[in-house]
Amino acid sequence: MWTLTSNNKLEHVRDFVGHSTAVTCLVKVDGKGRFLSASKDREIRLWDSRFNCDDTYDDDRLLLSTFEDIDSRPIQGIAILNDGKYVRPTDKVDMAMAAALSKKAMKDGSAAVTKAAKERHIIGCTCNFATITKRHLVVKVWTVKQVNQDDDDKRSLLKDSNVAEVTMSQDLEHDAVVESITSVPKKNMMLSGGEFIMILVILVVA
């Protein structure tokens, strides 16, 4: 990751290491720094760049989740359909954090909220995205939901465990090969283009 300094020069900030083969696409998820990366290893990874954080501790997560074997072909393109929510204990208090804390308190009790803040747990992580692969007719739509960080399941609390999991919610088949996709922000709408020599506008049901 690079940042543009005040004198208009690029300065290196940090690396994001994880994929075993070449990265095929990158896409920004939200304004809080999350992004998705896809690779020829057929994995999609969800990251927190922490570009908007004043500080970064050794225990703060950069890699949030690894979605393995997401397709039989390498992913060629990703479009974010809904940026969902992302709540970190280090964020400033806003409506999303207040709602997440209230929900957790009602479900697990106030002690669990205190523990989550102390141990810097991610307390909200969702989004929706679509993918395409090379020379294929199908656009797949995916839903990302947070994994419950249960104290009884120690694996869910490990630094290298997944914060979120992904499930396929729709399989949109086209009449010809889809070469590119993009989304209309906050509208659950997607544009797809390819060998059908037109641009399709698709309303995606969340």
C-alpha positions as CSV (number, residue, x, y, z in Angstrom):
1,M,0.0,0.0,0.0
2,W,1.2,3.5,-0.9
3,T,0.2,7.0,0.2
4,L,0.6,10.3,-1.6
5,T,2.6,12.7,0.6
6,S,2.1,16.5,0.8
7,N,4.8,17.0,-1.8
8,N,3.0,14.7,-4.2
9,K,5.4,11.7,-3.8
10,L,4.3,8.1,-3.2
11,E,5.5,6.7,0.1
12,H,5.3,3.0,0.9
13,V,3.1,2.2,4.0
14,R,2.8,-1.6,4.3
15,D,2.6,-4.9,2.4
16,F,-0.3,-7.4,2.5
17,V,1.2,-10.9,2.2
18,G,-0.8,-14.0,1.8
19,H,-1.7,-15.2,-1.7
20,S,0.5,-18.0,-3.0
21,T,0.2,-17.0,-6.7
22,A,-0.4,-13.8,-8.8
23,V,-3.1,-11.4,-7.7
24,T,-5.7,-11.0,-10.5
25,C,-7.9,-8.2,-9.1
26,L,-8.3,-5.8,-6.2
27,V,-11.4,-3.9,-5.2
28,K,-12.2,-1.4,-2.4
29,V,-15.1,-2.5,-0.1
30,D,-15.8,0.6,2.0
31,G,-14.6,3.9,3.4
32,K,-13.1,2.2,6.4
33,G,-10.2,0.6,4.5
34,R,-11.5,-2.9,3.7
35,F,-10.6,-4.4,0.4
36,L,-10.9,-7.7,-1.4
37,S,-8.1,-9.4,-3.4
38,A,-8.4,-12.4,-5.7
39,S,-5.6,-14.6,-7.0
40,K,-4.8,-17.4,-9.4
41,D,-4.8,-19.6,-6.2
42,R,-8.6,-19.4,-6.5
43,E,-8.8,-17.6,-3.1
44,I,-10.4,-14.3,-2.2
45,R,-9.0,-12.5,0.8
46,L,-10.7,-9.8,2.8
47,W,-8.3,-7.2,4.3
48,D,-8.3,-4.2,6.5
49,S,-5.8,-1.7,5.2
50,R,-6.1,0.5,8.3
51,F,-5.3,3.5,6.2
52,N,-7.6,5.7,8.2
53,C,-6.3,4.6,11.6
54,D,-4.1,6.8,13.7
55,D,-2.1,3.9,15.0
56,T,-1.7,0.2,14.3
57,Y,-0.9,-2.3,17.0
58,D,0.9,-5.6,16.5
59,D,-2.4,-7.4,17.4
60,D,-4.6,-5.5,15.0
61,R,-5.7,-7.6,12.1
62,L,-4.8,-6.8,8.5
63,L,-6.1,-10.1,7.0
64,L,-9.7,-10.5,8.1
65,S,-10.7,-13.6,6.2
66,T,-9.6,-16.1,3.6
67,F,-12.3,-17.5,1.3
68,E,-10.8,-20.7,-0.2
69,D,-11.7,-22.5,-3.4
70,I,-14.4,-19.9,-4.1
71,D,-14.5,-21.0,-7.8
72,S,-13.1,-23.7,-10.0
73,R,-11.5,-20.9,-12.1
74,P,-9.4,-18.0,-11.1
75,I,-11.4,-14.8,-10.3
76,Q,-11.1,-12.2,-13.1
77,G,-13.3,-9.4,-11.6
78,I,-15.1,-8.4,-8.4
79,A,-17.8,-5.8,-7.9
80,I,-19.0,-4.6,-4.5
81,L,-22.8,-4.6,-4.3
82,N,-23.2,-3.5,-0.7
83,D,-20.5,-2.4,1.6
84,G,-22.4,-3.7,4.6
85,K,-20.9,-2.8,8.0
86,Y,-17.5,-3.0,9.6
87,V,-17.0,-2.2,13.3
88,R,-13.6,-2.2,15.0
89,P,-13.1,-1.5,18.7
90,T,-10.6,1.2,17.7
91,D,-13.2,3.2,15.7
92,K,-14.9,6.4,16.8
93,V,-18.4,5.8,18.1
94,D,-21.0,6.2,15.4
95,M,-24.4,4.7,14.6
96,A,-22.9,1.5,13.3
97,M,-20.8,0.9,16.4
98,A,-23.7,1.8,18.7
99,A,-26.0,-0.6,16.9
100,A,-23.4,-3.4,17.0
101,L,-22.6,-2.9,20.7
102,S,-26.3,-2.8,21.6
103,K,-26.9,-6.0,19.7
104,K,-24.0,-7.8,21.3
105,A,-25.0,-6.6,24.8
106,M,-28.5,-7.9,24.3
107,K,-27.2,-11.3,23.0
108,D,-24.2,-11.9,25.2
109,G,-24.4,-9.4,28.1
110,S,-22.5,-6.2,28.9
111,A,-19.4,-8.2,30.2
112,A,-19.0,-9.6,26.7
113,V,-18.9,-6.1,25.2
114,T,-16.2,-5.1,27.7
115,K,-14.2,-8.2,26.9
116,A,-14.5,-7.6,23.1
117,A,-13.3,-4.0,23.5
118,K,-10.4,-5.1,25.8
119,E,-9.3,-7.9,23.4
120,R,-9.9,-5.7,20.3
121,H,-12.4,-8.1,18.6
122,I,-14.0,-7.1,15.4
123,I,-17.7,-6.7,16.3
124,G,-19.3,-6.3,12.9
125,C,-18.2,-7.4,9.4
126,T,-20.6,-7.8,6.5
127,C,-20.8,-7.0,2.7
128,N,-22.1,-8.4,-0.6
129,F,-20.0,-8.8,-3.8
130,A,-20.2,-10.4,-7.2
131,T,-17.5,-12.3,-9.1
132,I,-16.7,-13.4,-12.6
133,T,-14.1,-15.8,-14.0
134,K,-12.3,-15.8,-17.3
135,R,-14.4,-16.9,-20.4
136,H,-17.5,-17.9,-18.4
137,L,-21.2,-17.1,-18.7
138,V,-22.0,-16.8,-15.0
139,V,-21.9,-14.0,-12.5
140,K,-21.9,-15.2,-8.9
141,V,-23.2,-13.1,-6.0
142,W,-21.8,-13.6,-2.5
143,T,-22.9,-12.7,1.0
144,V,-20.3,-12.1,3.7
145,K,-21.4,-12.5,7.3
146,Q,-19.4,-12.3,10.5
147,V,-18.3,-15.5,12.2
148,N,-19.6,-15.6,15.8
149,Q,-16.6,-15.1,18.1
150,D,-17.6,-17.5,20.8
151,D,-15.5,-17.8,23.9
152,D,-16.3,-21.5,23.9
153,D,-14.7,-22.0,20.5
154,K,-11.1,-20.9,21.0
155,R,-10.4,-21.2,17.3
156,S,-12.7,-18.2,16.6
157,L,-10.6,-16.0,18.8
158,L,-7.2,-16.8,17.2
159,K,-5.5,-14.0,15.2
160,D,-5.3,-16.1,12.0
161,S,-8.9,-17.3,12.1
162,N,-11.6,-15.9,9.8
163,V,-13.6,-12.9,11.1
164,A,-16.2,-13.6,8.4
165,E,-17.5,-16.3,6.2
166,V,-18.9,-16.2,2.6
167,T,-21.9,-18.0,1.0
168,M,-23.1,-17.8,-2.6
169,S,-26.5,-16.2,-2.7
170,Q,-27.2,-16.0,-6.5
171,D,-25.9,-17.6,-9.7
172,L,-26.7,-15.2,-12.6
173,E,-26.2,-17.0,-16.0
174,H,-25.9,-14.9,-19.2
175,D,-26.4,-15.8,-22.8
176,A,-22.7,-15.2,-23.6
177,V,-19.3,-14.8,-21.9
178,V,-19.2,-12.0,-19.3
179,E,-16.0,-10.0,-19.6
180,S,-16.5,-7.2,-17.0
181,I,-18.7,-6.2,-14.1
182,T,-19.1,-3.1,-11.9
183,S,-21.7,-1.9,-9.4
184,V,-23.9,1.1,-8.7
185,P,-23.0,2.1,-5.1
186,K,-25.7,1.5,-2.4
187,K,-28.3,0.5,-5.0
188,N,-27.8,-3.3,-5.1
189,M,-27.4,-2.9,-8.8
190,M,-24.7,-4.3,-11.1
191,L,-23.6,-3.6,-14.7
192,S,-22.2,-6.5,-16.7
193,G,-20.7,-6.5,-20.2
194,G,-19.3,-9.0,-22.5
195,E,-19.7,-10.9,-25.8
196,F,-23.4,-10.1,-25.9
197,I,-22.5,-6.7,-27.3
198,M,-24.5,-4.7,-24.8
199,I,-24.4,-3.6,-21.1
200,L,-26.9,-5.3,-18.9
201,V,-28.3,-3.6,-15.8
202,I,-29.1,-6.2,-13.1
203,L,-31.0,-5.5,-9.9
204,V,-29.5,-7.9,-7.3
205,V,-31.8,-9.1,-4.5
206,A,-29.9,-8.7,-1.2
